[in-house]
Every structure is written in C-alpha cells, then in structure tokens.
C-alpha cells in the first residue's frame, strides 16, 4: 500500500488549526499576515495551536514581506522564542538581491533550529537558478521539503518544472519532498500524483470566504478525499 499524500494547510490561529485537522490535514503551516504572504506568528499563537491539535505544525520564520532575510540576529532570536513556545518544525527561505540563495542567512537561522525539520519555501520560485539553490542547500541539517509552485506565477505556469524536478527525486539536491502550493487547484492533482509528487499545500483553497474567513473543514475534507481516492 502506497503512503498517502501529505496535505498541508495554512493556519492563522487556533480556529483554523482545529478545522484543518478535522478535515484531514496532515500538517499545518502557521503564519500571520497573509497580506505580506505570511510572516512569523506570535509565540502565544504557536503555543495555543500546539495545545489545540495533534498534527505537526511548521512555523514561518519571516519578519517582513519579500525574500530578503533582513535582521538575521533577530530571526535567530525569534526562532528561539518559537522553539520555547513549542515549535518543532519550521518554514524559511532567503534570497540575496541577485536572486541567489542567501546561504549565510539560511545557515545562521538553521543553526538555531538544532535538529528541527524545516521547509524551504517559495523563495525557490524567485531564485535565479533553482538547481544551484538546491545543490547549495543539499547538506543543511533538517531540510526535508521544498514548497514550490514551479514558477512565481503559480502552478499553472510551473507544472513543467514541477514534473521535471519530480523526475530527479533522489539526485543530489533533489532528495527532499516536493510540496506543491501556490495557485494549486484540485484539477492539478492527478498529473502531480502521477508524477510521484506526494505533497500538497493549500491556503485560499481551504477558505471559501477568502482570507478574511476561517479554514473550512469541508473544503479541507474535499482535498483529503481527492488525494486519497487517487
């Protein structure tokens, strides 16, 4: 029996987290301020969500809109605060102005995470060279996932890239799980699954009322049904 696909849902707080778990989410990405594409939540929110659900929670480490790291010392401090609040998994990703990975910033933050597992997020979709980025990060401890749409414009544009990268799974720099998100729709799922992609990340798709409304258990459950049926 094949391993079931991972369904990760963006949560902004306890209500979202509980609804997503009830709908069949395997994991949460916990953020605040989606107007800035997701920033680090408060330690209080992290602690509340950890108490409310039994599924893994990946906490965003990002202090401002964009993909620059900004104040790395502050990021390291915040990472420590998140760990004290119960965070055990994280999401991060920083680029330099030229589009290369900001390796020193990533390494500095990862060093503060100990043995925690983490996702490199959609900064990869803005990178000057995706392949080079993957190879530069290949040996960093804890990196087990890339969240990507294959393109800055979303999955519609990025599908060829996603399928090509899925075909390289296991090569140096390509051992991590592909977690597809960013304009992801249910009609994309069959082709992605057929290519061996087993990670799916939804935000707006879990919120029929938009970002001002909560996560819908029913919407998450529909994704769970489609993934499991395939």
N, C-alpha and C positions, 0 to 999 in steps of 0.2 A: 504494500500500500504506500503510495507516494505521500510525502509530507505535505500538509496543507499549506496554501499560500498565506503569507503574513499580510494582515490588514492593519495598517497604522492610521489612526485618526487624530487630527489636530484638535486639541482641547485647550480652552482658555481658562478653565476653572473646574471646580468640583462637579457642578451640574453636567457639564459636557462630558467629563470623565466617566461619571456613573452611566450616562446614557450610551456612550460609546461602548463601554464594557457590556452593557445589557444587550446591545445589538450584535455583539460577536466580534468586536475589535480585539486584536491580539496585543496591541501596544498603542500607547499614546505618544504624540509629540506635544509637549506642554510649552506654550508660548503666551505672550501678551502682545497687544498692539499689532493686529494684522494690517492696519493701515501702513505700517512700516515693514510688512512681510514677516512679522514675528520676531519679537525681542524676548529677552530673558524675563521670566515671570518673577514675582516676589517669592522670597523664601517661605512666607506664610502660605501662599498658594501651593507651592511644592509640597509642603508638609501636609496640607489639607487633602490634596489629591492622593498622596501616598497612603494616607489613612483610609481613604474612601474606596479605593479599588485594589484589586489583587493582580492586575496585569502590569507588565513593565511600563515605565514612564521614561521617555527621553526628554530631557530638559534642554531648551535652547540656550546657548551661550552666545549672545549677540546683543550689543549695547546700543547700537544705532543703525538706522537704515543704511543699506549699501553693503559692500563686501569687504571694506577695509576693517582691519582689526581694531584700530583706534588705540585706546589705552590698554596695553597688554597686561600691565601690572594690575589694573582694575579688573580685567577679565579673570585673572588668576585669583584675585580676592573673591570675586563673585562665585567662581567655581567652587571655592572652599565653602562659601556660605550655602551654596546649593547642596553640597555633599552633607553638611551638618544638618540640613533640613530633610535629609533622607534620599536625595537624588543618587541614583546608582548608574544611570545611563545618560548620555548627553548627545547634543547635536551642535555642530560648529563647522566653520569653514571661512577662511580669509584669503583674499587676493591682494596682491600688490597693485599699484597703479597701472602697471603694464600688462595686467591680466595673468601674470604668473602666480602660482600659489605663494602666499606669504609664509614660507616654511618656518621662519624663526618664530612667528606669532603662533602658528599651529603647534609647533613643538613646545613652546612655553606653556600654553594652556593645557596640552595633553599631559605634560609632566605633572601638573597639579591634579590630574584626574586619577593618578595611581593606576590601578588595574581596571578602571571602569571602561565599559564598551561605549563606542560612540559612532555616530553617523557624520560623514562629510556631506553637507547639504548642497543645495542647488547653486552654490558658488561655482561648482564644476561646470554648470551650463554657461557661465560667463568667462570661463578660463580661456586664455589664448591658445592653449594646447592641452586638451583633455588627457591625452595619452601621457604626456610629460608629467602632468599633475599626478596622475595615478602612480607613476613609477617613482616620483619623489616621495610620495606618502606611503609607499608599499610596506615599509618596515616599521611604521609607527605602531606602538602598542595600543591595542584596544579598538582600532579601526576595523569595523566589520560590515559597514554598509555605506553605499553611495545613494543619496536621494537625488534623483535626476529626472528631468523630462526629455533629456537628449538635446534640448535646444532652449535658449532663453524664451522663445515664443510659445513653448509648451509641447505636449506630447504629439499633437498633430504634425508639427514640423520635425520633432525629434525622433519619430518612430524608426527611421532607418538607422540612426546612430544607436538607439537602444538595442535594436535587433543585432547589429554588428557587435556591440560590446557583450551582449549575452553569449554570442558565439565564441568569445575569447575567455570565458569563465575558466579560471584555473591558471591562466598565464600570469607571469609576474605583473603585479599591479591590478590584476583582474580577479583576485580571489574573493573579494568582498561581494556581499549580496547587492544586487540592483534593487533598489526600492523606487518604483516609478511613481512620480507625482508631479503635478503642475499642468492643469488642464486635462487631467485624466478623466475619461468617461467609461461607462460600462461597455460601450461598443469597442473600445480598445482592448479589452481584457482577453478575448480569445486569441488574438495574434501574439500578445505578450506571453500568455501562458504556453502557447505552442512553441515559443522560442526558448522556453525553460525559465522565464522570469517568474519569480515566486514572491515578490514583494510589491505591495500596492499601498499608496499613501493618499488619503483624501482629506480635504478641508471643506471647501464650499460644497462639495457633493454630499456632504453629511448634514448640510444646513439648508433645508428648503426655504427658509425665511431669509437667507443671506447671513452675512456675518453679524448682523445685529440680533439674530435669533440664535437659539441654542442648537446643539447637536441633536439630531432626530434619531432615536433608537431604531425607528422603522427604516430610515434611509440607510443606516449602517447595516441593518439586518438584510436589506436587499443586496448590498455588495457582498455580504458574507454568503448569501445563497448562491449568487452568480459564481463566486470564486470556488465554492465547494462543489457546485454542480459540474464545473469543468474538470 
